[in-house]
Amino acid sequence: MSVAVVMGSASDHPVMGEAAETVRRFGVSCLEQVVSAHRMPDEMLRFGHEAADRGIDVIIAGAGGAAHLPGMLASVTHLPVIGVPVKLKALDGLDSLLSIVQMPRGVPVATVAIDGAANAGLLALRILATRDAELAARLRAHREELGEEARRRGRDLFGEA
Ligand SMILES: Nc1c(C(=O)O)ncn1[C@@H]1O[C@H](COP(=O)(O)O)[C@@H](O)[C@H]1O
């Protein structure tokens, strides 16, 4: 099982690194690469065309501004593509979000929140867990930990219910 985390620029890495970190924390291999539809269109197309044959199962693609990378990758592969709108200084990330989320019918990209790279990692893991019981168990335990943490914080604030 393998996830690819690609980003339009090295400047996206402070955000996109969270996706890779999340995937690896659950023991799944993850490659990271800068691939830009705008700046290196030929490489981007090659990456998308070859991804499935390279054993990649899910692609997480993050980009900021005129964020065409996730959609362009989705147009040349059947693999699930999760898009991460990266927030730039101008327009607060709304430009990135709108560039990714409104895909034409037939070419799906699963868009997460602005800068939501950690959730993109978890979503990729959930996709892989549909055919891996051990990973599914790890995700279930993680979900239970989240609930426990939320309850503990509530008790710290308001006492026992
Ligand atoms: N949106 C895209 C694409 C693309 O969609 O192909 N390639 C680069 N970029 C974005 O440009 C922003 C600024 O990049 P620089 O910091 O390198 O100037 C980054 O957020 C990148 O994702």
PDBQT file of the ligand as one rigid body, heavy atoms in Angstrom, charges set to zero:
ROOT
HETATM    1  N1  LIG A 201      -1.226  26.006  -7.894  1.00  0.00    +0.000 N 
HETATM    2  C1  LIG A 201       0.012  25.735  -8.258  1.00  0.00    +0.000 A 
HETATM    3  C2  LIG A 201       0.424  24.851  -9.267  1.00  0.00    +0.000 A 
HETATM    4  C3  LIG A 201      -0.489  24.002 -10.074  1.00  0.00    +0.000 C 
HETATM    5  O1  LIG A 201      -1.705  23.964  -9.785  1.00  0.00    +0.000 OA
HETATM    6  O2  LIG A 201       0.011  23.327 -10.977  1.00  0.00    +0.000 OA
HETATM    7  N2  LIG A 201       1.749  24.861  -9.339  1.00  0.00    +0.000 NA
HETATM    8  C4  LIG A 201       2.203  25.695  -8.403  1.00  0.00    +0.000 A 
HETATM    9  N3  LIG A 201       1.149  26.228  -7.740  1.00  0.00    +0.000 N 
HETATM   10  C5  LIG A 201       1.147  27.029  -6.527  1.00  0.00    +0.000 C 
HETATM   11  O3  LIG A 201       1.781  28.257  -6.567  1.00  0.00    +0.000 OA
HETATM   12  C6  LIG A 201       1.950  28.636  -5.204  1.00  0.00    +0.000 C 
HETATM   13  C7  LIG A 201       3.137  29.542  -5.078  1.00  0.00    +0.000 C 
HETATM   14  O4  LIG A 201       4.299  28.838  -5.415  1.00  0.00    +0.000 OA
HETATM   15  P1  LIG A 201       5.756  29.468  -5.109  1.00  0.00    +0.000 P 
HETATM   16  O5  LIG A 201       5.842  29.659  -3.612  1.00  0.00    +0.000 OA
HETATM   17  O6  LIG A 201       6.733  28.436  -5.619  1.00  0.00    +0.000 OA
HETATM   18  O7  LIG A 201       5.817  30.761  -5.871  1.00  0.00    +0.000 OA
HETATM   19  C8  LIG A 201       2.091  27.357  -4.394  1.00  0.00    +0.000 C 
HETATM   20  O8  LIG A 201       1.088  27.314  -3.400  1.00  0.00    +0.000 OA
HETATM   21  C9  LIG A 201       1.889  26.291  -5.442  1.00  0.00    +0.000 C 
HETATM   22  O9  LIG A 201       1.121  25.188  -5.002  1.00  0.00    +0.000 OA
ENDROOT
TORSDOF 0
